[in-house]
Amino acid sequence: MTVLILVLIALLVLFGVRNLRMRFITRPVFSFFKKVLPPLSSTEKEAMEAGDVWWEGELFRGKPDWNMLHNYGKPQLTADEQDFIDNQVMTALTMIDDHDIVNNRKDLPPELWDYFKKEGFFALIIPKKFGGREFSAYANSTIVSKIATRSISAAVTVMVPNSLGPGELLTHYGTQEQKERWLPALAKGEELPCFALTGPDAGSDAGAIPDTGIVCRREFNGEETLGLSLTWNKRYITLAPVASVLGLAFQMRDPDGLLGDTVNLGITCALIPTDHQGVEIGRRHNPLMMAFMNGTTSGEDVFIPLDWIIGGPQFAGKGWRMLVECLSAGRGISLPALATASGHMATKTTTAYSFVRQQFGMPIGKFEGVQEALARIIANTYQLEAARCLTTTGIDLKVKPSVVTAIAKYHMTELGRDVVEDAMDIQSGKGIQLGTKNYLGHAYMASPISITVEGANILTRSLMIFGQGATRCHPYVLAEMETAAMEDQKAAINRFDALLMGHMGYAARNGFMAFFNALTASKTNSAPVSGTTQHYYRDMSRLSSGLAIMTDLSMLIMGGDLKRKEMISARMGDVLSQLYLASATLKQFEDNGRQQDDLPIVHYVMTQRLHLAAEALQQAIRNFPSKFVGILLKLVIFPLGNHFNAPTDKQATVLADNFLQPSPARDRITFLCAEFEGDKSGIAEVEQAFLAKYACKQLFKRLKKAQKAGELTPKQPTLTLFAQALEKGVINDEEHAQLVDADTKRLAAINVDDFESL
């Protein structure tokens, strides 16, 4: 005891006396910090500064404020937005024949193009004062999703002008003259935009753009003008083949010093009419047979005046920051909207199909193998809708949550792919035979498109989510990195001393909480609600503190090498991502009014999210480069083992059974898959069969009972059975007609298209 007291006194003196602390702790740690901290490139620094820290910051720091999450509010449509969806969007849906668009026209029909332009579908984000709709991110997402349930090609066509492109860049950064010149024309559909960022040598690494703009003087419109000689070669550019105005990202250089002493000014964005001399457009790519316009653009030694730079000459070299800020918002709206649409459509059609399609005398939805996949579809769709709502809420709060949108883009597009693949497995022959009856095939073919654009998913997961999140969300690391880069060493040491003391206290708290929560099964953690979902908040706080302490030790041990340890970084990013998705799920449950019929879905989703988060954390510990530190982390985070298990078989069967019937819970995760009067699509066909057969549920039970009693012949053709039941008086004429109608609709729903020739 005496030794322990002496040690404690020594530590108190060492840390409490500033001169001693500075000499023996702060200065040595500062020197070590400068060596191990990863250096930030200029593009990384701009990316860090461009985004905002939002809810992911709470999850990352080990002690989330759950009341803050609930106080963000529920996303809602304004009267104007709802009216647009009820009228213009529904009208557009009646004009879409995706089989014709993809297989015959290879383009949208002219009347649909005209309708999109005339009704402002390409102006959803343009301010009203310039003739645009100025809709919220949530409304934008909802519109794109509804269209995507019927046609990915049509949805992408609407999506792109309202995502990263001239409209958004001009709105945020354009000069007044540029706004007045272009925005009204874009809003009216008189101009059609595209934005050229990616090329053969610059995809996910958009900062490596090789395309150049050299400052020079040339004659333009009869006068000598200071401008740029542009040379570019871009590909994968949506709407490029038909665009009338081209947004272009390039590296701007001033080798002759015409603007000043800086030679390499950096990435810059300009706006160029596509009929300008030297601009090449028109050639198309073929993105997995989808019909949206996507192609190349190029130009060699194309001269433009400096005032064509978006924002004017003063924004020369500021393009990367502009792109990061705008891309993060678009990444959180557009591609997640397509994924959510796939979920809504797959859930609506697959639950219906699983009920009307019979094998071995029973609906296929009653087979446990089918129920396992069906439960995943339902749960993943609830997750997609929840994440869509939370992410657009952040964007509509006018924050730029770059880490959150990276999470949304990666995980939602992957979940969208999983949902469609499960739906294809269940609907099998119905899913693979293309034609007017098919509603899954094009969504299945198109799912990799979302996964590869706006940053390939592999790199989004392994580099962006944790790479940015660890630095941006940590309460001390970014400030410490900035301090390490300060030229005034005295000021740097003084600032670092304060940061270090705070950082050490923060790490000690997280380590203690992770260990204590593991021993007490998180029971002492606070939660903003009571009841059946309370323990999920407590468990998430536990995993959050585990992630926080592991992040600190990872940065300390690996330093700059951490961003090259992509598999470990990806796993820790997965922990953050699963906690974000789980947060969205709990918030969705609260926003929906804690509907009891949603609980089976919420339990399944939350069990899965916590399981995946804990599994990712465990695998990161298992693969930690330092075995000693790995053992230490395991003792702190999982001293009693990892008991976060995957959903049970019982949870899956209960969830699937609940959705083999019409219900408000089913409506809440299929509402984006819109229906309209006179709808002849395959989606409407299978839904009508589902409702008709379900309405006959009691009649089918009566027939089964009569067969068991020997009144009716078992195992006979359906229509023959109905006729015999009518003859024997088991059913009356009205019930017979109802059964025949349901069977007619069932056959129409399970049939597929056939053709005389292809």
C-alpha positions in Angstrom: 0.0 0.0 0.0 2.8 2.4 0.8 4.5 1.7 -2.6 1.2 2.3 -4.3 0.6 5.6 -2.5 4.2 6.7 -3.4 3.6 5.8 -7.0 0.4 7.8 -7.0 2.0 10.8 -5.4 4.8 10.7 -8.0 2.3 10.6 -10.8 0.3 13.4 -9.4 3.5 15.5 -9.1 4.7 14.5 -12.6 1.4 15.4 -14.2 0.5 18.3 -11.9 3.7 20.3 -11.9 3.7 21.9 -15.4 7.5 22.2 -15.7 8.0 18.6 -14.9 5.2 17.5 -17.2 6.5 19.6 -20.1 10.0 18.2 -19.7 9.3 14.5 -19.1 6.0 14.0 -20.9 4.8 16.7 -23.2 8.1 17.3 -25.1 9.0 13.6 -25.7 5.4 12.8 -26.7 5.3 15.8 -29.0 8.5 14.6 -30.8 7.1 11.1 -31.1 3.8 12.5 -32.3 5.4 14.5 -35.1 7.1 11.3 -36.3 4.1 8.9 -36.2 1.2 11.1 -37.2 0.3 10.7 -40.9 1.1 13.8 -42.9 -1.8 15.3 -44.8 -1.5 16.1 -48.5 -3.0 19.3 -49.7 -6.0 17.5 -51.2 -6.5 15.5 -48.0 -6.4 18.7 -46.0 -9.0 20.4 -48.2 -11.2 17.3 -48.0 -11.0 17.4 -44.2 -11.8 21.1 -44.0 -14.6 20.8 -46.6 -16.9 18.4 -44.7 -18.7 18.9 -41.4 -18.8 16.5 -38.4 -22.3 15.5 -37.6 -23.9 12.5 -35.8 -20.9 10.3 -36.7 -18.8 12.5 -34.4 -21.0 11.5 -31.4 -20.7 7.8 -32.4 -16.9 8.0 -32.7 -16.2 9.7 -29.4 -17.4 6.9 -27.1 -20.4 8.6 -25.5 -23.2 9.4 -27.9 -25.8 11.9 -26.9 -28.9 10.0 -27.9 -31.2 13.0 -27.2 -29.3 14.9 -29.9 -30.2 12.2 -32.4 -33.9 12.3 -31.5 -33.9 16.1 -31.7 -32.9 16.2 -35.3 -36.5 16.0 -36.3 -38.4 13.9 -38.7 -38.0 14.6 -42.4 -41.2 15.8 -44.0 -42.4 17.0 -47.4 -43.7 20.6 -47.8 -47.1 21.1 -49.5 -45.3 22.0 -52.7 -43.1 18.9 -52.6 -46.1 16.6 -51.9 -48.1 18.2 -54.7 -45.3 17.7 -57.2 -45.0 14.0 -56.2 -48.8 13.5 -56.3 -49.1 15.1 -59.7 -46.0 15.5 -61.8 -44.1 12.4 -60.5 -47.2 10.2 -60.8 -47.8 11.5 -64.3 -44.2 10.7 -65.3 -44.7 7.2 -64.0 -47.6 6.6 -66.3 -45.3 7.6 -69.2 -42.5 5.1 -68.3 -42.2 1.7 -70.1 -38.8 0.5 -69.0 -38.8 -2.5 -71.3 -39.3 -0.2 -74.2 -36.7 2.3 -72.9 -34.0 -0.3 -72.4 -34.6 -2.9 -75.1 -36.0 -0.8 -78.0 -35.3 2.9 -77.8 -32.0 2.8 -75.8 -33.2 6.2 -74.6 -36.1 7.9 -72.9 -39.0 8.6 -75.3 -39.1 12.2 -76.5 -42.3 13.0 -74.7 -40.7 11.9 -71.4 -37.7 14.1 -72.0 -39.9 17.0 -72.8 -42.1 16.4 -69.7 -39.0 16.2 -67.4 -37.7 19.5 -68.9 -41.0 21.3 -68.9 -42.1 20.3 -65.3 -38.7 21.1 -63.7 -37.5 17.6 -62.9 -34.0 18.8 -63.7 -34.3 21.9 -61.4 -35.2 20.3 -58.1 -32.2 21.9 -56.3 -32.2 25.3 -58.2 -33.4 28.2 -56.1 -37.0 29.5 -56.8 -35.7 33.0 -57.6 -34.0 31.5 -60.7 -37.1 29.4 -61.7 -36.2 26.2 -59.9 -38.1 24.0 -57.5 -35.7 24.5 -54.5 -36.8 21.2 -52.9 -35.3 19.6 -49.9 -32.8 16.7 -50.0 -35.5 14.5 -48.6 -37.9 15.5 -51.4 -35.2 15.1 -54.0 -34.5 11.6 -52.7 -38.1 10.7 -52.6 -38.7 11.8 -56.2 -35.7 9.9 -57.5 -36.7 6.8 -55.5 -40.2 6.7 -56.8 -39.0 7.0 -60.4 -36.3 4.3 -59.8 -38.9 1.7 -58.7 -40.1 1.8 -62.4 -37.0 2.7 -64.3 -33.3 3.0 -63.3 -32.6 4.7 -66.6 -35.2 7.4 -66.1 -34.2 7.9 -62.4 -30.5 8.4 -63.3 -31.5 10.9 -66.0 -33.4 13.0 -63.3 -30.8 12.3 -60.6 -27.7 13.6 -62.3 -28.6 17.3 -62.9 -29.8 17.4 -59.3 -26.6 15.9 -57.9 -23.0 16.9 -58.6 -23.2 19.2 -61.5 -23.4 22.8 -62.9 -26.7 23.5 -61.1 -25.4 22.8 -57.6 -21.9 24.3 -58.2 -23.4 27.5 -59.7 -25.9 27.8 -56.8 -23.2 27.7 -54.2 -20.2 29.3 -55.9 -21.3 31.0 -59.2 -20.9 34.7 -59.8 -24.2 36.6 -60.0 -23.7 37.0 -63.7 -23.2 33.2 -64.1 -26.2 32.4 -62.0 -28.4 34.8 -64.0 -27.1 33.4 -67.3 -27.3 29.7 -66.6 -29.7 28.9 -63.8 -33.0 30.1 -65.3 -32.2 28.2 -68.6 -31.3 25.1 -66.6 -34.5 25.4 -64.6 -36.6 25.6 -67.7 -34.9 22.7 -69.4 -33.5 24.9 -72.1 -30.1 23.8 -71.1 -29.1 20.3 -70.2 -26.0 19.9 -68.0 -23.4 17.3 -67.3 -20.3 17.4 -65.2 -17.0 15.9 -66.4 -14.8 14.7 -63.5 -13.6 11.2 -64.1 -11.3 9.9 -66.8 -9.1 7.0 -67.7 -6.5 7.9 -65.1 -8.7 9.6 -62.4 -11.6 7.6 -61.0 -11.8 7.2 -57.2 -8.6 9.3 -57.0 -10.3 12.4 -58.4 -7.5 14.6 -57.1 -5.2 13.0 -59.7 -7.0 14.7 -62.6 -4.5 14.8 -65.5 -6.6 17.2 -67.6 -5.1 20.7 -67.8 -5.9 24.3 -68.3 -2.9 26.6 -69.1 -3.3 30.3 -68.5 -2.6 32.2 -71.7 -3.7 35.2 -73.9 -5.6 34.7 -77.1 -8.1 36.4 -79.3 -11.7 35.7 -78.2 -14.7 37.4 -79.8 -12.4 39.8 -81.6 -10.4 40.9 -78.5 -7.2 39.7 -76.9 -8.4 37.9 -73.8 -6.8 36.3 -70.7 -8.0 32.8 -70.5 -7.2 29.1 -70.5 -6.1 26.5 -73.0 -7.9 23.4 -72.0 -7.1 19.8 -72.9 -9.2 17.0 -71.4 -10.2 13.4 -71.9 -13.1 12.3 -69.7 -15.3 9.2 -69.6 -18.2 7.7 -67.6 -20.0 11.1 -67.8 -23.7 10.8 -67.5 -25.7 13.0 -69.9 -22.5 14.0 -71.8 -23.8 12.7 -75.1 -26.8 15.0 -75.0 -25.7 17.9 -72.8 -25.7 21.5 -73.9 -23.5 22.8 -71.1 -20.4 21.0 -69.8 -19.0 21.4 -66.3 -15.3 20.5 -66.4 -12.8 19.8 -63.7 -9.1 20.2 -64.6 -5.7 21.1 -63.2 -5.0 24.8 -63.7 -1.4 25.9 -64.4 0.2 29.4 -64.9 3.7 28.7 -66.2 4.2 32.2 -67.6 3.1 33.9 -64.4 0.3 35.8 -66.0 -1.8 35.7 -62.8 1.0 35.7 -60.2 3.9 33.7 -58.8 2.0 30.4 -58.4 2.5 28.0 -61.2 0.3 25.1 -60.1 -3.0 26.6 -59.1 -4.7 23.3 -58.5 -8.1 21.8 -59.5 -10.5 24.3 -61.0 -14.0 24.0 -62.4 -15.3 25.8 -65.5 -18.6 25.9 -67.4 -18.4 25.5 -71.2 -21.2 25.4 -73.8 -20.9 22.1 -75.6 -21.2 23.9 -79.0 -18.1 25.9 -78.2 -15.4 25.3 -80.7 -13.2 22.2 -79.9 -15.6 20.6 -77.4 -16.2 16.9 -78.3 -19.3 15.1 -77.1 -21.8 12.5 -78.5 -20.1 9.1 -78.1 -21.9 6.8 -75.7 -20.9 4.1 -73.2 -23.2 1.1 -72.6 -23.6 0.9 -68.8 -24.8 -2.7 -68.3 -27.5 -2.2 -71.0 -29.2 0.6 -69.1 -30.5 3.4 -71.4 -29.5 6.6 -69.6 -27.1 8.8 -71.5 -23.5 8.2 -70.5 -20.4 8.8 -72.5 -17.2 10.6 -73.2 -16.1 14.2 -73.7 -12.8 15.5 -74.8 -11.1 18.6 -76.1 -7.6 19.7 -77.2 -6.3 23.2 -76.9 -9.8 24.6 -76.3 -9.6 28.3 -75.4 -12.0 29.8 -72.9 -12.0 33.1 -71.0 -11.1 33.2 -67.3 -14.6 34.3 -66.4 -16.0 30.9 -67.5 -14.4 29.5 -64.3 -17.3 28.7 -61.9 -17.2 31.5 -59.4 -14.9 33.6 -61.6 -11.1 34.0 -61.6 -11.0 34.3 -57.8 -12.1 30.6 -57.6 -9.1 29.4 -59.7 -7.6 26.4 -57.9 -10.5 26.0 -55.5 -12.3 23.4 -57.4 -11.3 20.4 -55.2 -12.9 22.0 -52.2 -16.0 22.8 -54.2 -16.2 19.3 -55.5 -15.8 17.7 -52.1 -18.5 19.8 -50.6 -21.0 19.2 -53.4 -20.1 15.6 -53.9 -20.7 14.7 -50.3 -24.2 16.0 -50.5 -25.0 14.3 -53.8 -23.4 11.1 -52.6 -25.9 11.1 -49.7 -29.0 11.6 -51.9 -28.8 10.1 -55.3 -27.2 6.7 -55.1 -28.8 5.9 -51.7 -32.2 6.8 -53.3 -31.7 4.2 -56.1 -30.8 1.6 -53.5 -33.8 2.4 -51.3 -36.0 2.2 -54.4 -34.7 -1.3 -55.1 -35.6 -2.3 -51.5 -39.1 -0.9 -51.7 -39.8 -2.6 -55.0 -38.2 -5.9 -54.0 -40.1 -6.0 -50.7 -43.4 -5.2 -52.3 -43.1 -7.7 -55.2 -41.3 -10.5 -53.4 -43.7 -10.6 -50.4 -46.6 -10.7 -52.9 -45.0 -13.2 -55.1 -44.1 -15.5 -52.2 -47.7 -15.6 -51.2 -49.3 -16.2 -54.7 -46.6 -18.6 -56.0 -47.2 -22.2 -54.7 -45.1 -25.3 -54.7 -45.9 -28.6 -53.1 -49.4 -27.3 -52.3 -48.3 -24.3 -50.2 -47.1 -20.7 -50.8 -43.3 -20.6 -51.2 -43.2 -17.9 -48.5 -44.0 -20.6 -46.0 -40.7 -22.5 -46.7 -38.1 -21.7 -44.2 -35.4 -21.4 -46.8 -37.4 -18.7 -48.6 -38.3 -17.1 -45.2 -34.6 -16.7 -44.4 -34.0 -14.6 -47.6 -37.4 -12.9 -47.3 -36.5 -11.7 -43.8 -33.2 -10.2 -45.1 -35.1 -8.4 -47.8 -37.6 -6.9 -45.3 -35.0 -6.0 -42.7 -32.6 -4.5 -45.3 -35.4 -2.4 -46.8 -36.3 -1.0 -43.4 -32.6 -0.2 -42.9 -32.4 1.5 -46.3 -35.4 3.7 -45.7 -34.2 4.6 -42.2 -30.7 5.5 -43.5 -32.2 7.5 -46.3 -34.3 9.5 -43.9 -31.5 10.2 -41.4 -28.9 11.1 -44.1 -31.2 13.5 -45.9 -32.1 15.0 -42.6 -28.4 15.9 -42.0 -28.1 17.4 -45.5 -31.3 19.4 -45.0 -29.9 20.8 -41.7 -27.3 22.4 -44.0 -24.3 20.4 -42.7 -21.9 18.8 -45.1 -21.5 15.3 -43.5 -18.9 13.9 -45.7 -18.2 10.8 -43.6 -22.0 10.1 -43.2 -22.6 10.4 -46.9 -19.6 8.0 -47.6 -21.2 5.5 -45.1 -24.6 6.0 -46.9 -23.1 5.5 -50.3 -21.1 2.4 -49.5 -23.5 0.5 -47.3 -26.8 1.5 -48.9 -25.7 0.5 -52.4 -24.4 -2.8 -51.0 -27.6 -3.4 -49.2 -29.5 -2.5 -52.3 -27.5 -5.1 -54.2 -28.2 -7.7 -51.5 -31.9 -7.0 -51.6 -32.2 -7.5 -55.3 -30.1 -10.6 -55.3 -32.3 -12.2 -52.6 -35.4 -11.2 -54.5 -34.0 -12.8 -57.7 -33.3 -16.0 -55.7 -36.9 -16.2 -54.5 -38.6 -15.2 -57.7 -36.1 -17.1 -59.8 -37.6 -17.7 -63.3 -39.9 -14.7 -62.9 -36.8 -12.5 -62.2 -34.6 -13.7 -65.1 -37.0 -13.6 -68.0 -37.0 -10.0 -69.3 -40.1 -8.4 -70.7 -42.9 -6.1 -69.8 -43.9 -8.3 -66.8 -40.4 -8.3 -65.4 -39.6 -5.7 -62.7 -36.5 -7.2 -61.2 -34.2 -7.8 -64.1 -33.1 -4.2 -64.9 -32.6 -3.4 -61.2 -30.4 -6.5 -60.8 -28.4 -5.6 -63.9 -28.0 -2.0 -62.8 -27.0 -2.6 -59.1 -23.2 -2.6 -59.8 -23.5 0.8 -61.4 -24.2 2.6 -58.1 -21.5 0.6 -56.5 -18.8 1.7 -58.9 -19.6 5.4 -59.4 -18.8 8.4 -57.1 -15.9 6.4 -55.7 -15.6 2.7 -56.0 -17.1 1.0 -52.9 -13.9 -0.9 -52.1 -12.0 2.3 -51.7 -14.9 4.1 -50.1 -14.8 1.5 -47.4 -11.1 1.0 -47.0 -9.9 4.6 -47.3 -12.7 7.1 -46.8 -15.0 6.1 -44.0 -12.4 5.5 -41.3 -9.6 7.5 -42.9 -11.6 10.7 -42.7 -13.7 9.7 -39.8 -10.8 8.9 -37.5 -9.3 12.3 -38.0 -12.3 14.5 -38.4 -14.5 13.0 -35.7 -11.8 12.6 -33.0 -11.9 15.5 -30.6 -8.1 15.9 -30.4 -6.3 14.3 -33.3 -6.9 16.9 -36.0 -6.0 19.7 -33.6 -2.8 17.8 -32.6 -1.9 17.3 -36.3 -2.4 21.0 -36.9 -0.3 21.8 -33.8 2.5 19.5 -35.0 2.7 21.5 -38.2 2.9 24.9 -36.5 6.1 26.8 -37.2 6.2 28.5 -33.8 7.5 25.6 -31.7 7.0 27.3 -28.4 3.4 28.1 -29.1 3.0 24.5 -30.5 4.4 22.9 -27.4 2.1 25.0 -25.1 -1.0 24.1 -27.2 0.0 20.5 -27.5 0.4 20.2 -23.7 -3.3 21.2 -23.2 -4.4 18.9 -26.0 -2.4 16.0 -24.6 -3.9 16.2 -21.1 -7.4 16.3 -22.6 -6.6 13.4 -25.0 -5.2 11.2 -22.1 -8.3 11.8 -20.0 -10.5 11.0 -23.0 -8.7 7.8 -23.8 -8.7 6.7 -20.1 -12.5 7.3 -19.9 -13.2 5.3 -23.1 -10.9 2.4 -22.0 -12.6 2.3 -18.6 -16.1 2.5 -20.0 -15.4 -0.2 -22.6 -14.2 -2.6 -19.9 -16.8 -1.7 -17.4 -19.7 -2.0 -20.0 -18.4 -5.4 -21.0 -18.4 -6.6 -17.4 -21.9 -5.2 -16.7 -23.5 -6.0 -20.1 -24.0 -2.2 -20.6 -26.7 -2.1 -18.0 -25.5 1.1 -16.4 -25.5 3.0 -19.6 -28.2 5.6 -20.1 -30.8 5.4 -22.8 -33.3 8.1 -24.0 -36.2 5.6 -24.0 -37.6 2.8 -22.0 -39.1 -0.5 -23.1 -38.0 -3.1 -25.6 -35.5 -0.9 -27.6 -33.7 0.5 -24.5 -30.9 -2.0 -24.4 -29.9 -1.3 -28.0 -28.9 2.3 -27.1 -26.8 0.9 -24.2 -25.1 -1.7 -26.3 -24.3 0.9 -29.0 -22.7 3.2 -26.3 -20.5 0.2 -25.3 -19.3 -0.5 -28.8 -18.8 3.2 -29.4 -16.4 3.4 -26.4 -14.7 0.3 -27.7 -14.2 1.9 -31.1 -12.8 5.0 -29.5 -10.1 3.3 -27.4 -9.1 1.1 -30.3 -8.8 4.1 -32.6 -6.5 5.8 -30.1 -4.2 2.8 -29.8 -4.2 2.2 -33.6 -3.1 5.8 -34.2 -0.5 5.5 -31.5 1.0 2.2 -32.6 0.7 2.5 -36.4 0.8 6.3 -36.9 1.1 7.2 -40.6 1.0 3.5 -41.5 -2.6 3.2 -40.4 -3.9 4.6 -43.7 -2.0 1.9 -45.5 -3.4 -0.8 -43.3 -6.6 -0.8 -45.3 -8.2 -4.0 -44.1 -7.9 -2.9 -40.4 -9.1 0.6 -41.3 -12.0 -0.8 -43.2 -13.1 -3.0 -40.3 -13.0 -0.1 -37.9 -14.9 1.9 -40.5 -17.4 -0.9 -40.5 -17.9 -0.5 -36.7 -18.7 3.2 -37.2 -20.9 2.5 -40.2 -22.9 -0.2 -38.4 -23.4 2.2 -35.4 -24.7 4.9 -37.8 -27.1 2.5 -39.6 -28.3 1.3 -36.2 -28.9 4.9 -35.1 -30.9 5.5 -38.2 -33.0 2.4 -37.4 -33.8 3.5 -33.9 -34.6 7.0 -35.0 -36.9 5.7 -37.7 -38.8 3.6 -35.1 -39.2 6.7 -32.9 -40.2 8.9 -35.9 -42.8 6.4 -37.0 -44.5 6.6 -33.6 -43.0 3.4 -32.1 -45.4 1.2 -34.1 -45.6 -2.2 -32.5 -45.9 -4.0 -35.8 -42.5 -2.6 -36.7 -40.8 -4.2 -33.7 -40.0 -7.6 -35.3 -38.2 -5.7 -38.1 -36.4 -3.4 -35.6 -35.3 -6.3 -33.5 -34.0 -8.2 -36.5 -32.1 -5.1 -37.9 -30.6 -4.1 -34.5 -29.5 -7.6 -33.7 -27.8 -7.8 -37.1 -26.2 -4.3 -36.8 -24.8 -4.9 -33.4 -23.5 -8.4 -34.4 -21.8 -6.9 -37.5 -20.3 -4.0 -35.5 -18.9 -6.3 -32.8 -17.7 -8.8 -35.4 -15.8 -6.1 -37.2 -14.3 -4.8 -34.0 -13.3 -8.4 -33.0 -11.7 -9.0 -36.4 -9.7 -5.8 -36.2 -8.4 -6.8 -32.8 -7.5 -10.3 -34.1 -5.5 -8.8 -37.0 -3.8 -6.0 -35.0 -0.1 -5.8 -36.0 1.0 -5.7 -32.4 0.0 -9.0 -30.7 0.5 -7.6 -27.2 -1.7 -4.6 -27.9 -4.2 -6.9 -29.6 -4.4 -9.0 -26.4 -4.8 -5.8 -24.3 -7.6 -4.6 -26.5 -9.4 -7.9 -26.3 -9.1 -7.9 -22.5 -10.5 -4.3 -22.4 -13.3 -4.6 -25.0 -14.3 -8.3 -24.9 -13.0 -9.6 -21.5 -15.9 -12.1 -21.4 -16.0 -12.8 -25.1 -18.2 -11.5 -27.9 -21.8 -12.3 -27.2 -23.4 -10.1 -30.0 -25.0 -12.9 -32.0 -26.7 -12.8 -35.4 -30.6 -12.9 -35.7 -32.1 -16.2 -34.8 -34.2 -18.4 -37.1 -37.2 -17.6 -35.0 -36.8 -13.9 -35.7 -36.5 -14.6 -39.4 -39.7 -16.7 -39.6 -41.8 -14.3 -37.5 -40.7 -11.4 -39.7 -41.4 -13.2 -43.0 -44.8 -14.5 -41.8 -45.8 -11.0 -40.8 -45.2 -9.7 -44.3 -47.2 -12.4 -46.2 -50.3 -10.3 -45.6 -51.3 -6.7 -46.3 -50.4 -4.5 -43.3 -49.4 -0.9 -42.3 -45.9 -2.2 -41.6 -45.6 -3.5 -45.2 -47.0 -0.2 -46.5 -44.4 1.8 -44.6 -41.4 0.1 -46.4 -43.0 -0.2 -49.8 -44.6 3.3 -50.3 -42.0 4.5 -52.7 -43.1 1.8 -55.1 -46.1 3.8 -56.3 -49.3 2.6 -57.8 -51.6 4.5 -60.1 -55.0 4.0 -61.8 -54.8 1.8 -64.9 -51.3 0.5 -64.0 -50.6 -2.5 -66.2 -47.0 -3.1 -65.0 -45.7 -6.3 -63.6 -45.5 -4.7 -60.2 -49.2 -3.8 -60.2 -50.0 -7.3 -61.6 -48.3 -9.2 -58.8 -49.7 -6.8 -56.1 -53.3 -7.3 -57.4 -52.9 -11.0 -57.4 -51.6 -10.8 -53.8 -54.5 -8.8 -52.6 -57.1 -10.9 -54.5 -55.7 -14.2 -53.1 -55.4 -12.8 -49.6 -59.0 -11.8 -49.7 -59.8 -15.5 -50.4 -57.8 -16.7 -47.5 -60.8 -18.0 -45.5 -62.3 -19.6 -48.6 -59.1 -21.5 -49.2 -59.1 -22.7 -45.6 -62.7 -23.9 -46.2 -61.7 -25.8 -49.3 -58.8 -27.4 -47.4 -61.1 -28.5 -44.6 -63.5 -30.0 -47.1 -60.7 -31.9 -48.8 -59.6 -33.3 -45.5 -63.2 -34.3 -44.7 -63.5 -36.1 -48.0 -66.1 -33.8 -49.4 -63.7 -32.6 -52.2 -61.1 -34.4 -54.2 -57.6 -33.6 -53.2 -54.8 -32.7 -55.6 -56.9 -31.7 -58.6 -56.5 -28.6 -60.9 -57.5 -25.4 -59.3 -60.4 -24.5 -61.5 -61.8 -28.0 -61.3 -61.6 -27.8 -57.5 -63.5 -24.5 -57.5 -66.2 -26.0 -59.7 -66.6 -29.1 -57.6 -66.8 -26.9 -54.4 -69.6 -24.9 -56.0 -71.4 -28.1 -57.1 -71.1 -29.6 -53.6 -72.3 -26.4 -51.9 -69.0 -25.7 -50.1 -69.0 -22.2 -51.7 -71.7 -20.1 -53.3 -71.7 -18.4 -56.8 -70.2 -15.1 -55.5 -67.4 -17.0 -53.7 -66.7 -19.1 -56.8 -66.4 -16.0 -58.9 -64.0 -14.4 -56.3 -61.8 -17.5 -56.3 -61.7 -17.7 -60.1 -60.8 -14.0 -60.3 -58.0 -14.5 -57.8 -56.7 -17.5 -59.7 -56.8 -15.6 -63.0 -54.7 -12.8 -61.4 -52.3 -15.4 -59.8 -51.6 -17.0 -63.2 -51.0 -13.5 -64.8 -48.6 -12.7 -61.9 -46.5 -15.8 -62.1 -46.3 -15.9 -65.9 -43.4 -14.4 -67.8 -43.1 -12.9 -71.2 -42.3 -14.9 -74.3 -41.5 -13.7 -77.8 -41.8 -15.0 -81.3 -38.2 -14.1 -81.9 -35.5 -11.9 -80.3 
